[in-house]
Amino acid sequence: MKPIFQRLFLPLLAVLLALPAGAGNSQPNPQVVIETTQGDITVRLFRDKAPATVENFLQYVDDGFYDGTIFHRVIPNFMIQGGGFLPDMTEKPTGAPVLNESRNRLHNIRGTLAMARTSDPDSATAQFFINQRTNLKLDWMPGQPGYTVFGEVTDGMSVVDFIATAPVQQVDGHGDVPVEPIIIERIRRKSLL
């Protein structure tokens, strides 16, 4: 009879060695850094809870879509929203909407990242918001589609709080637009190395 090490661990080692390079290194919950003119915000994404939303968001990140966009809607003690408009309030064209994943049991609590959308639950494309406070009224509940939470701030919540204090104005029918543009210089994936 073979020793237990040979019976149990050698077959496992053979499987691991047969995997393609990097196959065991995929990040189930990758991180991104939102680089703004007010400082950086690091966010961990919940690919395990909102896979379609995270893949949609990461595609925009990888395409450089967010570079030069602004936080165009800032409401103190509520949230900051961005990722869809340029500083002149021109809306950027987006891809197809992503299906709403708000039933994932994640809550719109302080520091979470969620998808902005219209009254159509499945209309989210590129715009997102960061909850500055806990906003459970934005969660899914029977008869009320919620807003999909797909990440959380792990560093830079003080930047979110500062952005939320920006003086705002009305611009072409849009309310709560910061007087001085708060620019998302870029969003990049954060390397674990």
N, C-alpha and C positions, 0 to 999 in steps of 0.2 A: 504494500500500500504506500502511495506517495505521501510525503509530508503535506500538511494542510497548506503551507505556503505555495507549494507547486500546484496543488489542485485548485486553489482559489485565486491566487494573485497573478500567477503567470498568464492565464488566459486573459485577465483584465489588462495586464501590461501589453500583451500582443494587440488587443483592440485599440488601446491608446496610441501605440506606436503606428498603427495603420491609419489613424485619422489624418486628414490633410493638415498641413502646417497652419496654425492659427485657429483650428476648429474649436479647440477648447478655450480660446481666449475671447470669444464674443461676449460683449457686455450686455447682460440682460437689461440692465438699467443704466444706459449711458448718461454722461453728463455733458452739458453745454455751458459755455460762458457767453452771456449777453454783454457785449462791450458797449457802453453808452458814454455820452459826453459827461455824465454825472458819476461814472464809476462802473465797476463790473458787478454782474449778478451771476452767480453760479447756480445752475439748476440740474437736479437729478431727474431724469425722465423715467416714467413707469411703463416701460415696454411690456412688462408682464401683466399689467392691468388695463392698458389702453393701446394695444399693439398697432391698430390701424392709424390712430391719431399720432402716435410717436413716429411711425414711419413717414406719415404725411409731413409732419413738422421737420424731421431730419432731412427729407428731400428738399424742402425750402432752404434749410440751413446749408446743405451741400451745394445747392445751386447759387448761393450768394444772394438769394432773394431779399433777405432782411437788411443787407448792407445799405446804409443811408436812409432807412425808414425812420419813423419817429414814434414816440409815445404820443398819440394824438388825442387821447381821452384820459384825463386824470381827475379822479374824484377822491378827495381826502376822506379817510376813514371808510373807504370802500375798495377801490382797485385802481390799477393803472393798466391801460390797454394800448397795444401797439402792433406793429408788424404789417401794416397795410397801406400807409400813406407816406408820401415824401414830404419834406419840409414845406413845400408850397401847397400842401393839402391835395395833391394829385393822388388819386387812388391807383395803386399798382394792379395790373391784371394778374389774376391767379389761375390756378388749375382747377380741376374738378373738386367739388366738395367731398368731405369725408363723412362716413356714417357716424352718428352720435354714439358715443360709448359711455354715456353718463351713468349707466346702471352698473358701473364697475365697483361700486361700494367705496369709492374715494370721495372725500368731502371737500367742499370749497371752504377750507379753513385758511387762516392767516398763513401766507407764504406759499400757497399752492399756485401752480400754473394751470390755466384752463383755456379752452378754445372759446373765442368769441363767435357769435353766429347771429342770424336774423331770427325771426319768430319760427322759421322752419327748423326743426331740430337737426336735420341733416344738411345744413347749409354752411358749416364751418369750412374755411379754406386755409388762410394763412394767419389771420389775426388771432392774437392771444391776449390774455390778461393775467396779471398777478394779483391775487387777493391780498389787500393790505390789512384786512381784518377777516374774521370768520364770517362767511356769508352763506349759511346753510340754506337760505331760501333759494339759492341757485342750484341746489342738489336735485337729482332725480327723485321723484316720489310718485306714487300711483296717480295717473291722470295729469302729471306735469313733467314734461321732459326737462332734464336739467342741462347744465353746461359741463362738458367733459373735462374733468381734472386729469392731467397727464404728467404732472411733474411737481417738484417742490424746490424752493430756494434752499440751498445748503450754505451759501455764503453771499453776503451782499444785501441782506434785508434792510440794512440801514440806508442803502442806495434807493431801494423801493420806497421807504418812508420819506426820504428827502424829495424824490420825484413827486410824490403825492402832495407835497406842500407847494408845488409850483403855481404861481398866479396863472389863471386861465381866462379865456375869452371865447366869444362866438366867432367862427370863421365859416362863411358860406353855408350856413345851416347846421354846422357841427358845433355842439357845445362842449365845454370843458377842455378846450384846446390850449395847451401851454402857450403863454405869450412869447416866451423864448423857446424855440424848438429844442426838444430833448431827443437827441439823435441816437439811434441804434447804429453804431459804427459798423458792427458786424456781430454775427453769432457764429461761434465756432465750436466744434466738438472738443471736449477736454480730454487730453491724452492721460492715461493712467500712469505713464512712465515718468 
